Amino acid sequence: MENQEPDTTFKENVTILGIITRKINQLPEAERKLLEHGSIYVELNAVLPGLIANSLFLCILNMTQVHIAADLPVAEIPFLIVHVFYRSFVNLSLN
């Protein structure tokens, strides 16, 4: 690793990104759209278990009037966190 020139690592990364880009462009249109808009599916999968657990918890405690106020943070925080991580790790790494 010490004898390796910095340009070779950059060239390897460029060729790997080129290969990934070429493979993505070879995908059918439906699968390409799924890859581009996949964050929505992942976000909903992060939100739904939280909403279900929160709803069951509120039913156990017999709370009837705080559903919206209690569901908002349980739904919004996982949605935003997954959105940021998906965009940064998947979409930006492929661009």
C-alpha positions as CSV (number, residue, x, y, z in Angstrom):
1,M,0.0,0.0,0.0
2,E,2.9,2.4,0.7
3,N,4.4,1.9,-2.7
4,Q,1.1,2.5,-4.5
5,E,0.7,5.8,-6.3
6,P,-2.3,7.9,-5.4
7,D,-3.3,8.1,-9.0
8,T,-3.9,4.3,-9.3
9,T,-6.4,4.4,-6.4
10,F,-8.3,7.2,-8.2
11,K,-8.2,5.4,-11.5
12,E,-9.5,2.2,-9.8
13,N,-12.3,4.2,-8.3
14,V,-13.2,5.9,-11.6
15,T,-13.3,2.5,-13.4
16,I,-15.4,1.0,-10.6
17,L,-17.9,3.9,-10.8
18,G,-17.9,3.6,-14.6
19,I,-18.7,-0.1,-14.3
20,I,-21.5,0.6,-11.8
21,T,-22.9,3.4,-14.0
22,R,-22.9,1.2,-17.1
23,K,-24.6,-1.7,-15.2
24,I,-27.3,0.7,-13.9
25,N,-27.9,2.0,-17.4
26,Q,-28.3,-1.6,-18.6
27,L,-31.2,-2.2,-16.1
28,P,-34.7,-2.2,-17.4
29,E,-36.6,1.1,-16.9
30,A,-38.7,-0.3,-14.0
31,E,-35.7,-1.5,-12.0
32,R,-33.9,1.8,-12.7
33,K,-36.8,3.8,-11.3
34,L,-36.9,1.4,-8.3
35,L,-33.3,2.2,-7.6
36,E,-33.8,5.9,-8.0
37,H,-37.0,6.1,-5.9
38,G,-36.2,3.3,-3.6
39,S,-35.8,5.6,-0.7
40,I,-39.6,6.0,-0.5
41,Y,-40.1,2.3,0.0
42,V,-37.3,2.1,2.6
43,E,-38.7,5.1,4.4
44,L,-42.2,3.7,4.6
45,N,-40.7,0.4,5.9
46,A,-39.0,2.4,8.7
47,V,-42.2,4.4,9.6
48,L,-44.8,1.6,9.6
49,P,-43.4,-0.5,12.4
50,G,-43.0,2.6,14.6
51,L,-46.5,3.7,14.0
52,I,-47.9,0.2,14.7
53,A,-45.9,-0.1,17.9
54,N,-46.9,3.4,19.0
55,S,-50.6,2.6,18.3
56,L,-50.4,-0.6,20.3
57,F,-48.6,1.2,23.1
58,L,-51.3,3.9,23.3
59,C,-54.0,1.3,23.3
60,I,-52.4,-0.5,26.2
61,L,-52.3,2.8,28.1
62,N,-55.9,3.7,27.1
63,M,-54.9,7.0,25.7
64,T,-57.5,8.2,23.2
65,Q,-56.8,11.8,22.3
66,V,-53.0,11.9,21.7
67,H,-52.7,9.7,18.6
68,I,-51.7,12.5,16.2
69,A,-49.4,14.2,18.6
70,A,-47.7,10.9,19.5
71,D,-47.6,9.6,15.9
72,L,-46.0,12.6,14.4
73,P,-42.5,12.2,16.0
74,V,-42.6,8.4,15.7
75,A,-43.3,8.7,11.9
76,E,-41.3,11.8,11.0
77,I,-37.9,11.1,12.7
78,P,-37.4,7.6,11.1
79,F,-38.6,9.0,7.7
80,L,-36.1,11.8,7.7
81,I,-33.2,9.7,9.0
82,V,-33.7,7.0,6.4
83,H,-34.2,9.6,3.7
84,V,-30.8,11.3,4.5
85,F,-28.9,8.1,4.8
86,Y,-30.4,6.5,1.6
87,R,-29.7,9.7,-0.4
88,S,-26.1,9.9,0.9
89,F,-25.1,6.3,0.8
90,V,-27.0,5.0,-2.3
91,N,-27.9,7.9,-4.6
92,L,-24.8,10.1,-4.1
93,S,-22.4,7.1,-4.3
94,L,-23.9,6.1,-7.7
95,N,-23.7,9.6,-9.2
